[in-house]
Amino acid sequence: MFDEIIDRGNTHALKLERYKNYKDAIPAWVADMDFKSPQCVIDALKKRIEHGVFGYTAVNDGLIKAAINFIKKEHNWDTSKEWFAFTSGVVASMNIVCGMLKENESVITTTPIYPYFLSAPANMKREVTAVRMREIEGRWSVDFDEFEKSIKPNCRLLLLCNPYNPAGTVFTKEELLRFGEIALKYDLLICSDEIHADLVLDKNVKHIPIASLSKQIRERTITLMAPSKTFNIAGLQSSFAIMSNEKLKASFEKSMGHINGGVNLLALTATQAAYEGGAVWLKEVKEYLRENLKLVQEFVQNNPRLKFLKLEATYLAWIDCRELNTDAWKLFLKGGVILNDGKSFGEGGDGFVRLNFAMPKSILKEVLSRMEKAARNVL
């Protein structure tokens, strides 16, 4: 099923449109998959479209129940109907959260990181402090002593990315408890982007929602989740925030009123269908992604000037190209592959590229072949 090559031309796919002048280059950058979504999602959308009326649509109890059941099954976290606020995307949600802060309050996060972690505070005119991720025992993690020392007196919000984009780290219980302890000590809100939570590829690792660790942590946490990456429906713009604290949720919804105009009715339809019927598809796509990850790992192993630390989740490979001593993004673009330039992920990203390997194996092999030729041509 996932070996099928689907022509995304003439669909206005961002993956193609952004670099449409590079007609012969293979796009392997923005984080969506080149696979069809689950059939249950396609069928549900067809049925809804046949109705023919596309007016304003409310979130229904069946949808929330489906999300609650999915989260319980996947992450062993008990949530409640009253905790959910649906939004048009995790990026919008991060802007909503930053808008909850007072003008003199600031944000702390880590870097290199998904660029919107840095732009969302800036959009709301809130200062952001970014602490560099470190290589610790073969994976990307946080120097918590450095992190704590970086907290400014006016800091009010910790923006957390778990699983981590772009490094693929799934923070352990111990690491999450350290984040929680810091938040409690300095009275920080936690906004945890867990959009990649369902895409853990390392079978020895388990995603833990930070809000599930204790009531104290949960009451100061806004958890952002979505079916978009999981079931490849990012273009439908569906996500939700989970908050057990009534006052926190009220503040979020007040801020949301200035930013978010509601959720697309087809997004709601797809979300419910995916959570109710997409389990088998999800299991199969993760197995396929694990096989693709092995191809990426073999490619890096065969190119000693490249480095790739342990990836535990996501279909996004964060490849260290600094030993090539050249602009790696331009090098691979010239070689016929479009990647994400590490520079866009903030401090510490220079010299890295991010490769999206959620594509048919035949295409991925061609991508890696082109990258290998390009890398070997560097003196």
Beta strands, then each sheet from edge to edge (+ up, - down):
strand 1: 26-27
strand 2: 84-87
strand 3: 106-111
strand 4: 128-132
strand 5: 134-136
strand 6: 139-141
strand 7: 155-161
strand 8: 189-193
strand 9: 221-225
strand 10: 239-242
strand 11: 316-320
strand 12: 337-338
strand 13: 340-341
strand 14: 352-356
sheet 1: 1+ 12+
sheet 2: 2+ 10- 9+ 8+ 7+ 3+ 4+
sheet 3: 5+ 6-
sheet 4: 11+ 14- 13+
end
